[in-house]
Amino acid sequence: MNKLPLDPKIWLLLAPIIVIQYGLMIFCLIRLVRAHKLNYLNKPIWALIILLGQLIGSVLFLILESGQNEGD
């Protein structure tokens, strides 16, 4: 009796979107950790924005902090 609340076809459409969203969040968090200097906010605040803002938080981070050099 384990019935999914959504049709399996909808899950097939949502799965790639979910994977892309979490991949983008992980990518942004890695860039955040490697960044030496940030333009607008400090690292803990950006981490919260990326994690809680999900897609919008990740996009904001990439737009606002795009000019940063990553450390090797």
mmCIF file of the N, C-alpha and C atoms, coordinates in Angstrom:
data_MODEL
# 
_entry.id   MODEL 
# 
loop_
_atom_site.group_PDB 
_atom_site.id 
_atom_site.type_symbol 
_atom_site.label_atom_id 
_atom_site.label_alt_id 
_atom_site.label_comp_id 
_atom_site.label_asym_id 
_atom_site.label_entity_id 
_atom_site.label_seq_id 
_atom_site.pdbx_PDB_ins_code 
_atom_site.Cartn_x 
_atom_site.Cartn_y 
_atom_site.Cartn_z 
_atom_site.occupancy 
_atom_site.B_iso_or_equiv 
_atom_site.pdbx_formal_charge 
_atom_site.auth_seq_id 
_atom_site.auth_comp_id 
_atom_site.auth_asym_id 
_atom_site.auth_atom_id 
_atom_site.pdbx_PDB_model_num 
ATOM 1   N N  . MET A 1 1  ? 0.802  -1.195 0.000   1.00 0.00 ? 1  MET A N  1 
ATOM 2   C CA . MET A 1 1  ? 0.000  0.000  0.000   1.00 0.00 ? 1  MET A CA 1 
ATOM 3   C C  . MET A 1 1  ? 0.845  1.260  0.000   1.00 0.00 ? 1  MET A C  1 
ATOM 4   N N  . ASN A 1 2  ? 2.109  1.138  -0.360  1.00 0.00 ? 2  ASN A N  1 
ATOM 5   C CA . ASN A 1 2  ? 2.956  2.323  -0.476  1.00 0.00 ? 2  ASN A CA 1 
ATOM 6   C C  . ASN A 1 2  ? 2.690  2.991  -1.805  1.00 0.00 ? 2  ASN A C  1 
ATOM 7   N N  . LYS A 1 3  ? 1.787  3.922  -1.794  1.00 0.00 ? 3  LYS A N  1 
ATOM 8   C CA . LYS A 1 3  ? 1.452  4.631  -3.016  1.00 0.00 ? 3  LYS A CA 1 
ATOM 9   C C  . LYS A 1 3  ? 2.072  6.026  -2.983  1.00 0.00 ? 3  LYS A C  1 
ATOM 10  N N  . LEU A 1 4  ? 2.752  6.366  -4.066  1.00 0.00 ? 4  LEU A N  1 
ATOM 11  C CA . LEU A 1 4  ? 3.357  7.685  -4.168  1.00 0.00 ? 4  LEU A CA 1 
ATOM 12  C C  . LEU A 1 4  ? 2.267  8.733  -4.321  1.00 0.00 ? 4  LEU A C  1 
ATOM 13  N N  . PRO A 1 5  ? 2.450  9.906  -3.712  1.00 0.00 ? 5  PRO A N  1 
ATOM 14  C CA . PRO A 1 5  ? 1.425  10.943 -3.836  1.00 0.00 ? 5  PRO A CA 1 
ATOM 15  C C  . PRO A 1 5  ? 1.312  11.518 -5.248  1.00 0.00 ? 5  PRO A C  1 
ATOM 16  N N  . LEU A 1 6  ? 2.356  11.342 -6.059  1.00 0.00 ? 6  LEU A N  1 
ATOM 17  C CA . LEU A 1 6  ? 2.341  11.842 -7.421  1.00 0.00 ? 6  LEU A CA 1 
ATOM 18  C C  . LEU A 1 6  ? 2.467  10.684 -8.405  1.00 0.00 ? 6  LEU A C  1 
ATOM 19  N N  . ASP A 1 7  ? 2.020  10.919 -9.593  1.00 0.00 ? 7  ASP A N  1 
ATOM 20  C CA . ASP A 1 7  ? 2.135  9.940  -10.669 1.00 0.00 ? 7  ASP A CA 1 
ATOM 21  C C  . ASP A 1 7  ? 3.616  9.689  -10.973 1.00 0.00 ? 7  ASP A C  1 
ATOM 22  N N  . PRO A 1 8  ? 4.016  8.454  -11.262 1.00 0.00 ? 8  PRO A N  1 
ATOM 23  C CA . PRO A 1 8  ? 5.430  8.179  -11.567 1.00 0.00 ? 8  PRO A CA 1 
ATOM 24  C C  . PRO A 1 8  ? 5.968  8.989  -12.737 1.00 0.00 ? 8  PRO A C  1 
ATOM 25  N N  . LYS A 1 9  ? 5.121  9.373  -13.684 1.00 0.00 ? 9  LYS A N  1 
ATOM 26  C CA . LYS A 1 9  ? 5.587  10.195 -14.806 1.00 0.00 ? 9  LYS A CA 1 
ATOM 27  C C  . LYS A 1 9  ? 6.036  11.567 -14.319 1.00 0.00 ? 9  LYS A C  1 
ATOM 28  N N  . ILE A 1 10 ? 5.350  12.090 -13.323 1.00 0.00 ? 10 ILE A N  1 
ATOM 29  C CA . ILE A 1 10 ? 5.741  13.386 -12.765 1.00 0.00 ? 10 ILE A CA 1 
ATOM 30  C C  . ILE A 1 10 ? 7.076  13.259 -12.038 1.00 0.00 ? 10 ILE A C  1 
ATOM 31  N N  . TRP A 1 11 ? 7.283  12.149 -11.327 1.00 0.00 ? 11 TRP A N  1 
ATOM 32  C CA . TRP A 1 11 ? 8.563  11.928 -10.656 1.00 0.00 ? 11 TRP A CA 1 
ATOM 33  C C  . TRP A 1 11 ? 9.704  11.873 -11.662 1.00 0.00 ? 11 TRP A C  1 
ATOM 34  N N  . LEU A 1 12 ? 9.448  11.285 -12.839 1.00 0.00 ? 12 LEU A N  1 
ATOM 35  C CA . LEU A 1 12 ? 10.482 11.227 -13.876 1.00 0.00 ? 12 LEU A CA 1 
ATOM 36  C C  . LEU A 1 12 ? 10.824 12.619 -14.399 1.00 0.00 ? 12 LEU A C  1 
ATOM 37  N N  . LEU A 1 13 ? 9.870  13.513 -14.401 1.00 0.00 ? 13 LEU A N  1 
ATOM 38  C CA . LEU A 1 13 ? 10.132 14.888 -14.822 1.00 0.00 ? 13 LEU A CA 1 
ATOM 39  C C  . LEU A 1 13 ? 10.826 15.692 -13.725 1.00 0.00 ? 13 LEU A C  1 
ATOM 40  N N  . LEU A 1 14 ? 10.492 15.435 -12.475 1.00 0.00 ? 14 LEU A N  1 
ATOM 41  C CA . LEU A 1 14 ? 11.063 16.190 -11.363 1.00 0.00 ? 14 LEU A CA 1 
ATOM 42  C C  . LEU A 1 14 ? 12.471 15.729 -10.981 1.00 0.00 ? 14 LEU A C  1 
ATOM 43  N N  . ALA A 1 15 ? 12.795 14.478 -11.225 1.00 0.00 ? 15 ALA A N  1 
ATOM 44  C CA . ALA A 1 15 ? 14.086 13.929 -10.793 1.00 0.00 ? 15 ALA A CA 1 
ATOM 45  C C  . ALA A 1 15 ? 15.273 14.710 -11.363 1.00 0.00 ? 15 ALA A C  1 
ATOM 46  N N  . PRO A 1 16 ? 15.324 15.005 -12.663 1.00 0.00 ? 16 PRO A N  1 
ATOM 47  C CA . PRO A 1 16 ? 16.479 15.771 -13.157 1.00 0.00 ? 16 PRO A CA 1 
ATOM 48  C C  . PRO A 1 16 ? 16.564 17.175 -12.569 1.00 0.00 ? 16 PRO A C  1 
ATOM 49  N N  . ILE A 1 17 ? 15.429 17.796 -12.331 1.00 0.00 ? 17 ILE A N  1 
ATOM 50  C CA . ILE A 1 17 ? 15.422 19.133 -11.740 1.00 0.00 ? 17 ILE A CA 1 
ATOM 51  C C  . ILE A 1 17 ? 15.981 19.094 -10.327 1.00 0.00 ? 17 ILE A C  1 
ATOM 52  N N  . ILE A 1 18 ? 15.596 18.092 -9.570  1.00 0.00 ? 18 ILE A N  1 
ATOM 53  C CA . ILE A 1 18 ? 16.087 17.940 -8.200  1.00 0.00 ? 18 ILE A CA 1 
ATOM 54  C C  . ILE A 1 18 ? 17.587 17.680 -8.194  1.00 0.00 ? 18 ILE A C  1 
ATOM 55  N N  . VAL A 1 19 ? 18.054 16.826 -9.088  1.00 0.00 ? 19 VAL A N  1 
ATOM 56  C CA . VAL A 1 19 ? 19.488 16.519 -9.167  1.00 0.00 ? 19 VAL A CA 1 
ATOM 57  C C  . VAL A 1 19 ? 20.280 17.774 -9.541  1.00 0.00 ? 19 VAL A C  1 
ATOM 58  N N  . ILE A 1 20 ? 19.784 18.538 -10.504 1.00 0.00 ? 20 ILE A N  1 
ATOM 59  C CA . ILE A 1 20 ? 20.466 19.775 -10.903 1.00 0.00 ? 20 ILE A CA 1 
ATOM 60  C C  . ILE A 1 20 ? 20.499 20.775 -9.755  1.00 0.00 ? 20 ILE A C  1 
ATOM 61  N N  . GLN A 1 21 ? 19.401 20.887 -9.035  1.00 0.00 ? 21 GLN A N  1 
ATOM 62  C CA . GLN A 1 21 ? 19.337 21.832 -7.919  1.00 0.00 ? 21 GLN A CA 1 
ATOM 63  C C  . GLN A 1 21 ? 20.349 21.479 -6.842  1.00 0.00 ? 21 GLN A C  1 
ATOM 64  N N  . TYR A 1 22 ? 20.404 20.218 -6.435  1.00 0.00 ? 22 TYR A N  1 
ATOM 65  C CA . TYR A 1 22 ? 21.353 19.831 -5.394  1.00 0.00 ? 22 TYR A CA 1 
ATOM 66  C C  . TYR A 1 22 ? 22.792 19.881 -5.895  1.00 0.00 ? 22 TYR A C  1 
ATOM 67  N N  . GLY A 1 23 ? 23.003 19.574 -7.167  1.00 0.00 ? 23 GLY A N  1 
ATOM 68  C CA . GLY A 1 23 ? 24.344 19.698 -7.738  1.00 0.00 ? 23 GLY A CA 1 
ATOM 69  C C  . GLY A 1 23 ? 24.822 21.137 -7.731  1.00 0.00 ? 23 GLY A C  1 
ATOM 70  N N  . LEU A 1 24 ? 23.924 22.063 -8.073  1.00 0.00 ? 24 LEU A N  1 
ATOM 71  C CA . LEU A 1 24 ? 24.270 23.485 -8.048  1.00 0.00 ? 24 LEU A CA 1 
ATOM 72  C C  . LEU A 1 24 ? 24.559 23.957 -6.628  1.00 0.00 ? 24 LEU A C  1 
ATOM 73  N N  . MET A 1 25 ? 23.790 23.476 -5.663  1.00 0.00 ? 25 MET A N  1 
ATOM 74  C CA . MET A 1 25 ? 24.042 23.849 -4.268  1.00 0.00 ? 25 MET A CA 1 
ATOM 75  C C  . MET A 1 25 ? 25.420 23.360 -3.816  1.00 0.00 ? 25 MET A C  1 
ATOM 76  N N  . ILE A 1 26 ? 25.768 22.126 -4.162  1.00 0.00 ? 26 ILE A N  1 
ATOM 77  C CA . ILE A 1 26 ? 27.075 21.579 -3.784  1.00 0.00 ? 26 ILE A CA 1 
ATOM 78  C C  . ILE A 1 26 ? 28.196 22.354 -4.473  1.00 0.00 ? 26 ILE A C  1 
ATOM 79  N N  . PHE A 1 27 ? 28.016 22.661 -5.753  1.00 0.00 ? 27 PHE A N  1 
ATOM 80  C CA . PHE A 1 27 ? 29.004 23.447 -6.489  1.00 0.00 ? 27 PHE A CA 1 
ATOM 81  C C  . PHE A 1 27 ? 29.232 24.803 -5.826  1.00 0.00 ? 27 PHE A C  1 
ATOM 82  N N  . CYS A 1 28 ? 28.145 25.482 -5.451  1.00 0.00 ? 28 CYS A N  1 
ATOM 83  C CA . CYS A 1 28 ? 28.264 26.797 -4.816  1.00 0.00 ? 28 CYS A CA 1 
ATOM 84  C C  . CYS A 1 28 ? 28.919 26.703 -3.446  1.00 0.00 ? 28 CYS A C  1 
ATOM 85  N N  . LEU A 1 29 ? 28.598 25.674 -2.692  1.00 0.00 ? 29 LEU A N  1 
ATOM 86  C CA . LEU A 1 29 ? 29.219 25.509 -1.380  1.00 0.00 ? 29 LEU A CA 1 
ATOM 87  C C  . LEU A 1 29 ? 30.716 25.247 -1.508  1.00 0.00 ? 29 LEU A C  1 
ATOM 88  N N  . ILE A 1 30 ? 31.119 24.487 -2.517  1.00 0.00 ? 30 ILE A N  1 
ATOM 89  C CA . ILE A 1 30 ? 32.550 24.243 -2.736  1.00 0.00 ? 30 ILE A CA 1 
ATOM 90  C C  . ILE A 1 30 ? 33.244 25.549 -3.121  1.00 0.00 ? 30 ILE A C  1 
ATOM 91  N N  . ARG A 1 31 ? 32.635 26.331 -4.015  1.00 0.00 ? 31 ARG A N  1 
ATOM 92  C CA . ARG A 1 31 ? 33.221 27.638 -4.378  1.00 0.00 ? 31 ARG A CA 1 
ATOM 93  C C  . ARG A 1 31 ? 33.297 28.557 -3.168  1.00 0.00 ? 31 ARG A C  1 
ATOM 94  N N  . LEU A 1 32 ? 32.289 28.489 -2.305  1.00 0.00 ? 32 LEU A N  1 
ATOM 95  C CA . LEU A 1 32 ? 32.275 29.320 -1.107  1.00 0.00 ? 32 LEU A CA 1 
ATOM 96  C C  . LEU A 1 32 ? 33.430 28.963 -0.182  1.00 0.00 ? 32 LEU A C  1 
ATOM 97  N N  . VAL A 1 33 ? 33.661 27.675 0.007   1.00 0.00 ? 33 VAL A N  1 
ATOM 98  C CA . VAL A 1 33 ? 34.747 27.238 0.892   1.00 0.00 ? 33 VAL A CA 1 
ATOM 99  C C  . VAL A 1 33 ? 36.103 27.647 0.325   1.00 0.00 ? 33 VAL A C  1 
ATOM 100 N N  . ARG A 1 34 ? 36.268 27.589 -0.991  1.00 0.00 ? 34 ARG A N  1 
ATOM 101 C CA . ARG A 1 34 ? 37.548 27.919 -1.616  1.00 0.00 ? 34 ARG A CA 1 
ATOM 102 C C  . ARG A 1 34 ? 37.797 29.422 -1.769  1.00 0.00 ? 34 ARG A C  1 
ATOM 103 N N  . ALA A 1 35 ? 36.769 30.227 -1.620  1.00 0.00 ? 35 ALA A N  1 
ATOM 104 C CA . ALA A 1 35 ? 36.912 31.674 -1.826  1.00 0.00 ? 35 ALA A CA 1 
ATOM 105 C C  . ALA A 1 35 ? 37.751 32.291 -0.711  1.00 0.00 ? 35 ALA A C  1 
ATOM 106 N N  . HIS A 1 36 ? 38.698 33.134 -1.102  1.00 0.00 ? 36 HIS A N  1 
ATOM 107 C CA . HIS A 1 36 ? 39.532 33.830 -0.122  1.00 0.00 ? 36 HIS A CA 1 
ATOM 108 C C  . HIS A 1 36 ? 38.839 35.072 0.412   1.00 0.00 ? 36 HIS A C  1 
ATOM 109 N N  . LYS A 1 37 ? 38.184 35.800 -0.476  1.00 0.00 ? 37 LYS A N  1 
ATOM 110 C CA . LYS A 1 37 ? 37.550 37.059 -0.105  1.00 0.00 ? 37 LYS A CA 1 
ATOM 111 C C  . LYS A 1 37 ? 36.205 37.145 -0.820  1.00 0.00 ? 37 LYS A C  1 
ATOM 112 N N  . LEU A 1 38 ? 35.196 37.602 -0.091  1.00 0.00 ? 38 LEU A N  1 
ATOM 113 C CA . LEU A 1 38 ? 33.862 37.745 -0.657  1.00 0.00 ? 38 LEU A CA 1 
ATOM 114 C C  . LEU A 1 38 ? 33.494 39.218 -0.750  1.00 0.00 ? 38 LEU A C  1 
ATOM 115 N N  . ASN A 1 39 ? 32.696 39.568 -1.741  1.00 0.00 ? 39 ASN A N  1 
ATOM 116 C CA . ASN A 1 39 ? 32.331 40.968 -1.959  1.00 0.00 ? 39 ASN A CA 1 
ATOM 117 C C  . ASN A 1 39 ? 31.265 41.468 -0.993  1.00 0.00 ? 39 ASN A C  1 
ATOM 118 N N  . TYR A 1 40 ? 30.260 40.676 -0.702  1.00 0.00 ? 40 TYR A N  1 
ATOM 119 C CA . TYR A 1 40 ? 29.077 41.200 -0.026  1.00 0.00 ? 40 TYR A CA 1 
ATOM 120 C C  . TYR A 1 40 ? 28.848 40.666 1.388   1.00 0.00 ? 40 TYR A C  1 
ATOM 121 N N  . LEU A 1 41 ? 28.846 39.379 1.578   1.00 0.00 ? 41 LEU A N  1 
ATOM 122 C CA . LEU A 1 41 ? 28.533 38.805 2.886   1.00 0.00 ? 41 LEU A CA 1 
ATOM 123 C C  . LEU A 1 41 ? 29.651 37.867 3.317   1.00 0.00 ? 41 LEU A C  1 
ATOM 124 N N  . ASN A 1 42 ? 29.616 37.470 4.583   1.00 0.00 ? 42 ASN A N  1 
ATOM 125 C CA . ASN A 1 42 ? 30.621 36.527 5.050   1.00 0.00 ? 42 ASN A CA 1 
ATOM 126 C C  . ASN A 1 42 ? 30.182 35.087 4.740   1.00 0.00 ? 42 ASN A C  1 
ATOM 127 N N  . LYS A 1 43 ? 31.097 34.146 4.929   1.00 0.00 ? 43 LYS A N  1 
ATOM 128 C CA . LYS A 1 43 ? 30.865 32.761 4.525   1.00 0.00 ? 43 LYS A CA 1 
ATOM 129 C C  . LYS A 1 43 ? 29.673 32.091 5.218   1.00 0.00 ? 43 LYS A C  1 
ATOM 130 N N  . PRO A 1 44 ? 29.510 32.226 6.539   1.00 0.00 ? 44 PRO A N  1 
ATOM 131 C CA . PRO A 1 44 ? 28.356 31.558 7.158   1.00 0.00 ? 44 PRO A CA 1 
ATOM 132 C C  . PRO A 1 44 ? 27.004 32.060 6.641   1.00 0.00 ? 44 PRO A C  1 
ATOM 133 N N  . ILE A 1 45 ? 26.918 33.347 6.388   1.00 0.00 ? 45 ILE A N  1 
ATOM 134 C CA . ILE A 1 45 ? 25.660 33.898 5.866   1.00 0.00 ? 45 ILE A CA 1 
ATOM 135 C C  . ILE A 1 45 ? 25.402 33.381 4.454   1.00 0.00 ? 45 ILE A C  1 
ATOM 136 N N  . TRP A 1 46 ? 26.444 33.355 3.611   1.00 0.00 ? 46 TRP A N  1 
ATOM 137 C CA . TRP A 1 46 ? 26.272 32.816 2.266   1.00 0.00 ? 46 TRP A CA 1 
ATOM 138 C C  . TRP A 1 46 ? 25.884 31.343 2.304   1.00 0.00 ? 46 TRP A C  1 
ATOM 139 N N  . ALA A 1 47 ? 26.473 30.589 3.225   1.00 0.00 ? 47 ALA A N  1 
ATOM 140 C CA . ALA A 1 47 ? 26.129 29.163 3.332   1.00 0.00 ? 47 ALA A CA 1 
ATOM 141 C C  . ALA A 1 47 ? 24.647 28.993 3.670   1.00 0.00 ? 47 ALA A C  1 
ATOM 142 N N  . LEU A 1 48 ? 24.141 29.811 4.583   1.00 0.00 ? 48 LEU A N  1 
ATOM 143 C CA . LEU A 1 48 ? 22.713 29.741 4.914   1.00 0.00 ? 48 LEU A CA 1 
ATOM 144 C C  . LEU A 1 48 ? 21.838 30.134 3.732   1.00 0.00 ? 48 LEU A C  1 
ATOM 145 N N  . ILE A 1 49 ? 22.243 31.158 3.014   1.00 0.00 ? 49 ILE A N  1 
ATOM 146 C CA . ILE A 1 49 ? 21.463 31.587 1.845   1.00 0.00 ? 49 ILE A CA 1 
ATOM 147 C C  . ILE A 1 49 ? 21.442 30.486 0.787   1.00 0.00 ? 49 ILE A C  1 
ATOM 148 N N  . ILE A 1 50 ? 22.582 29.850 0.553   1.00 0.00 ? 50 ILE A N  1 
ATOM 149 C CA . ILE A 1 50 ? 22.646 28.785 -0.455  1.00 0.00 ? 50 ILE A CA 1 
ATOM 150 C C  . ILE A 1 50 ? 21.801 27.589 -0.027  1.00 0.00 ? 50 ILE A C  1 
ATOM 151 N N  . LEU A 1 51 ? 21.903 27.209 1.237   1.00 0.00 ? 51 LEU A N  1 
ATOM 152 C CA . LEU A 1 51 ? 21.181 26.029 1.702   1.00 0.00 ? 51 LEU A CA 1 
ATOM 153 C C  . LEU A 1 51 ? 19.685 26.267 1.867   1.00 0.00 ? 51 LEU A C  1 
ATOM 154 N N  . LEU A 1 52 ? 19.318 27.409 2.415   1.00 0.00 ? 52 LEU A N  1 
ATOM 155 C CA . LEU A 1 52 ? 17.900 27.670 2.672   1.00 0.00 ? 52 LEU A CA 1 
ATOM 156 C C  . LEU A 1 52 ? 17.201 28.288 1.467   1.00 0.00 ? 52 LEU A C  1 
ATOM 157 N N  . GLY A 1 53 ? 17.946 29.005 0.646   1.00 0.00 ? 53 GLY A N  1 
ATOM 158 C CA . GLY A 1 53 ? 17.354 29.636 -0.525  1.00 0.00 ? 53 GLY A CA 1 
ATOM 159 C C  . GLY A 1 53 ? 17.272 28.710 -1.714  1.00 0.00 ? 53 GLY A C  1 
ATOM 160 N N  . GLN A 1 54 ? 17.888 27.556 -1.589  1.00 0.00 ? 54 GLN A N  1 
ATOM 161 C CA . GLN A 1 54 ? 17.928 26.529 -2.621  1.00 0.00 ? 54 GLN A CA 1 
ATOM 162 C C  . GLN A 1 54 ? 18.354 27.098 -3.959  1.00 0.00 ? 54 GLN A C  1 
ATOM 163 N N  . LEU A 1 55 ? 17.555 27.032 -4.976  1.00 0.00 ? 55 LEU A N  1 
ATOM 164 C CA . LEU A 1 55 ? 17.965 27.445 -6.319  1.00 0.00 ? 55 LEU A CA 1 
ATOM 165 C C  . LEU A 1 55 ? 18.239 28.940 -6.386  1.00 0.00 ? 55 LEU A C  1 
ATOM 166 N N  . ILE A 1 56 ? 17.389 29.742 -5.788  1.00 0.00 ? 56 ILE A N  1 
ATOM 167 C CA . ILE A 1 56 ? 17.566 31.200 -5.837  1.00 0.00 ? 56 ILE A CA 1 
ATOM 168 C C  . ILE A 1 56 ? 18.828 31.616 -5.076  1.00 0.00 ? 56 ILE A C  1 
ATOM 169 N N  . GLY A 1 57 ? 19.088 31.003 -3.934  1.00 0.00 ? 57 GLY A N  1 
ATOM 170 C CA . GLY A 1 57 ? 20.280 31.330 -3.166  1.00 0.00 ? 57 GLY A CA 1 
ATOM 171 C C  . GLY A 1 57 ? 21.561 30.992 -3.916  1.00 0.00 ? 57 GLY A C  1 
ATOM 172 N N  . SER A 1 58 ? 21.555 29.859 -4.606  1.00 0.00 ? 58 SER A N  1 
ATOM 173 C CA . SER A 1 58 ? 22.730 29.462 -5.380  1.00 0.00 ? 58 SER A CA 1 
ATOM 174 C C  . SER A 1 58 ? 22.969 30.415 -6.548  1.00 0.00 ? 58 SER A C  1 
ATOM 175 N N  . VAL A 1 59 ? 21.904 30.773 -7.232  1.00 0.00 ? 59 VAL A N  1 
ATOM 176 C CA . VAL A 1 59 ? 22.035 31.699 -8.365  1.00 0.00 ? 59 VAL A CA 1 
ATOM 177 C C  . VAL A 1 59 ? 22.498 33.070 -7.884  1.00 0.00 ? 59 VAL A C  1 
ATOM 178 N N  . LEU A 1 60 ? 21.959 33.540 -6.769  1.00 0.00 ? 60 LEU A N  1 
ATOM 179 C CA . LEU A 1 60 ? 22.405 34.826 -6.218  1.00 0.00 ? 60 LEU A CA 1 
ATOM 180 C C  . LEU A 1 60 ? 23.893 34.794 -5.891  1.00 0.00 ? 60 LEU A C  1 
ATOM 181 N N  . PHE A 1 61 ? 24.341 33.713 -5.287  1.00 0.00 ? 61 PHE A N  1 
ATOM 182 C CA . PHE A 1 61 ? 25.758 33.589 -4.958  1.00 0.00 ? 61 PHE A CA 1 
ATOM 183 C C  . PHE A 1 61 ? 26.608 33.650 -6.217  1.00 0.00 ? 61 PHE A C  1 
ATOM 184 N N  . LEU A 1 62 ? 26.212 32.925 -7.247  1.00 0.00 ? 62 LEU A N  1 
ATOM 185 C CA . LEU A 1 62 ? 26.995 32.915 -8.479  1.00 0.00 ? 62 LEU A CA 1 
ATOM 186 C C  . LEU A 1 62 ? 27.010 34.284 -9.152  1.00 0.00 ? 62 LEU A C  1 
ATOM 187 N N  . ILE A 1 63 ? 25.896 34.998 -9.100  1.00 0.00 ? 63 ILE A N  1 
ATOM 188 C CA . ILE A 1 63 ? 25.835 36.309 -9.738  1.00 0.00 ? 63 ILE A CA 1 
ATOM 189 C C  . ILE A 1 63 ? 26.640 37.339 -8.955  1.00 0.00 ? 63 ILE A C  1 
ATOM 190 N N  . LEU A 1 64 ? 26.447 37.386 -7.650  1.00 0.00 ? 64 LEU A N  1 
ATOM 191 C CA . LEU A 1 64 ? 27.064 38.441 -6.847  1.00 0.00 ? 64 LEU A CA 1 
ATOM 192 C C  . LEU A 1 64 ? 28.537 38.191 -6.565  1.00 0.00 ? 64 LEU A C  1 
ATOM 193 N N  . GLU A 1 65 ? 28.921 36.961 -6.462  1.00 0.00 ? 65 GLU A N  1 
ATOM 194 C CA . GLU A 1 65 ? 30.316 36.647 -6.105  1.00 0.00 ? 65 GLU A CA 1 
ATOM 195 C C  . GLU A 1 65 ? 31.062 36.016 -7.268  1.00 0.00 ? 65 GLU A C  1 
ATOM 196 N N  . SER A 1 66 ? 30.639 36.297 -8.495  1.00 0.00 ? 66 SER A N  1 
ATOM 197 C CA . SER A 1 66 ? 31.239 35.624 -9.661  1.00 0.00 ? 66 SER A CA 1 
ATOM 198 C C  . SER A 1 66 ? 32.657 36.060 -9.961  1.00 0.00 ? 66 SER A C  1 
ATOM 199 N N  . GLY A 1 67 ? 33.082 37.214 -9.526  1.00 0.00 ? 67 GLY A N  1 
ATOM 200 C CA . GLY A 1 67 ? 34.417 37.722 -9.869  1.00 0.00 ? 67 GLY A CA 1 
ATOM 201 C C  . GLY A 1 67 ? 35.503 37.240 -8.947  1.00 0.00 ? 67 GLY A C  1 
ATOM 202 N N  . GLN A 1 68 ? 35.230 36.312 -8.084  1.00 0.00 ? 68 GLN A N  1 
ATOM 203 C CA . GLN A 1 68 ? 36.229 35.859 -7.110  1.00 0.00 ? 68 GLN A CA 1 
ATOM 204 C C  . GLN A 1 68 ? 37.155 34.807 -7.689  1.00 0.00 ? 68 GLN A C  1 
ATOM 205 N N  . ASN A 1 69 ? 38.421 34.883 -7.318  1.00 0.00 ? 69 ASN A N  1 
ATOM 206 C CA . ASN A 1 69 ? 39.404 33.864 -7.693  1.00 0.00 ? 69 ASN A CA 1 
ATOM 207 C C  . ASN A 1 69 ? 39.394 32.789 -6.642  1.00 0.00 ? 69 ASN A C  1 
ATOM 208 N N  . GLU A 1 70 ? 39.428 31.554 -7.111  1.00 0.00 ? 70 GLU A N  1 
ATOM 209 C CA . GLU A 1 70 ? 39.482 30.439 -6.173  1.00 0.00 ? 70 GLU A CA 1 
ATOM 210 C C  . GLU A 1 70 ? 40.921 30.130 -5.815  1.00 0.00 ? 70 GLU A C  1 
ATOM 211 N N  . GLY A 1 71 ? 41.114 29.705 -4.588  1.00 0.00 ? 71 GLY A N  1 
ATOM 212 C CA . GLY A 1 71 ? 42.449 29.328 -4.162  1.00 0.00 ? 71 GLY A CA 1 
ATOM 213 C C  . GLY A 1 71 ? 42.775 27.909 -4.593  1.00 0.00 ? 71 GLY A C  1 
ATOM 214 N N  . ASP A 1 72 ? 44.044 27.645 -4.835  1.00 0.00 ? 72 ASP A N  1 
ATOM 215 C CA . ASP A 1 72 ? 44.452 26.298 -5.243  1.00 0.00 ? 72 ASP A CA 1 
ATOM 216 C C  . ASP A 1 72 ? 45.015 25.554 -4.080  1.00 0.00 ? 72 ASP A C  1 
# 
